[in-house]
Amino acid sequence: MRFEGTSDYVVTDDLKVAVNAAVLLRRPLLVKGEPGTGKTVLAQEIAKAAGAPLIEWNVKSTTKAHQGLYEYDAVARLRDGQLGDARVHDIANYIRKGKLWEAFTSPALPVLLIDEIDKADIEFPNDLLQELDRMAFHVYETGETIQAAERPIVVITSNNEKDLPDAFLRRCFFHYIKFPDRETMQNIVDVHFPGIQKILVSKALDIFYEIRDVPGLKKKPSTSELLDWLKLLLAEDMPLDVLQSQDPAKAIPPLHGALLKNEQDVMMFERLAFMARRKV
């Protein structure tokens, strides 16, 4: 397959190259970038474009690598044994398949998303090295080996919360999704809001990128937050002159709760507005 994006997902040329290279090499595609740059959605759109099933493994801080392979529920087996359940004689009844097992045995070639791998313990990526390399693992309780008939398309996302081990990085094809420039962002907005007033979008983008450029901002607004803000502006039928106002005393944009997500950033904009009023 060759990935060229979809009608719902704007993809840059360098991202197309990265996806197609990873698919050709059958190496995991490691995608990094700011939160809200579409890393998770990328895997969903690859699956959509390929007509492939999507298997999602959402990693948390408590997630262990073996959970992606399988888990043996010894407690349930002990309970059934005490109750005299006949299922207890077949240990396979107590093996819970993980996401890697699902991907390896999928009837159709799947897209496996390992989402936010950097949330887990630092040893988590290392613990998956052999399985991702060989596309196989052994189930000790039953003595069987689970082997992928064909290497699935693997997309791994990271928000750069912690460094990943070199041995793991060597096995991946890496791509960093840059934050969209204005032209790309315009295309993204057009996909989500076809027919939206161009002047409104232009002024909203001016404000959005001005906010992102403010030094000291703790949480820069992302693409998804811009889309939420535009949706609110349309729903509230916000007059265009509110956005076009050049009054420096009005430093905080309307409906700013969609863009500014912590009190430090809101307070900083309030101070900017106060300072602007004093200069008037």
C-alpha positions, 0 to 999 in steps of 0.5 A: 500500500501507499499512503497519500492521506485521506479526505479527513486527514491533511498529511504533509509530503514528509509524513507521507514519505515516512509512513510509506518507508515504514510500511515498505521496511515493515519497521515500527513507525515511531511518531513524535510531536507536540500533543495535538499534532495528530499522531494518534489519528495518523494510525487511524487514518492509515488503517482507513486508507488501507482498509485494515483493522485497527488494533489500539494499545493505549499505554498508561503509567502502570502498563507492563509490556507482558500485558501486550502479549498475554496475561495468565489469570491465576486467581480466576483459575484458583477460584474456579478450582475451589468451585469445581468448575470443569474449565479449570482443567484447561489452562488456556481458559485463563489466558487473556490475549493482549494487543500484540497477540491480536495483531499477530493472529489477525485474519487481515493485515492490521495496523497496530497502534501503541499509543503514548509509549513514553507514559510507561516505565523506562524498561517498557520499550526494551521489554518489547524489543524481541517480540517486535523484532521477531514478531513472535512470542512464547506462551509458557503456560500452554507451550505454544508460540504465537507467530505473525504470518505477516508483519503488521503495520505498527505505529508508535506514538510518543509525546517526548515525556521521556527518552526512549532506549537506543536499542529500541530506536534502532528498530524503528523508523522515526518521524517528528511531526512539526507543528503545522504552519499557517498554510497547512493549518488552513487546509486542516480547518477547511477539512473540518469546516468546509465553507467557513468564512475566510476572514473569520479563519484568517483572524482566528489564525492570527490570534492563535499563532500570536498566542503560541508565540507569547514567551513563557506560555506554559501550555501552547494551544494545539490544533485540536484546541484551535478546532474547538475554538472555531467551533465555539466561535461559529456556535456563538455566532461571534461578531467578526469585529470582536476578533478584529479589535486591535485594542491592546487592553483586550489581550485575552481572546473571546472564549479563551477557555478553549485555547488556554488550559491552565490558570498560569497562562490565563493570569499572564494574559490578564497581566498583559491586558492590565499593563496595556491599559496602564499604557493607554 
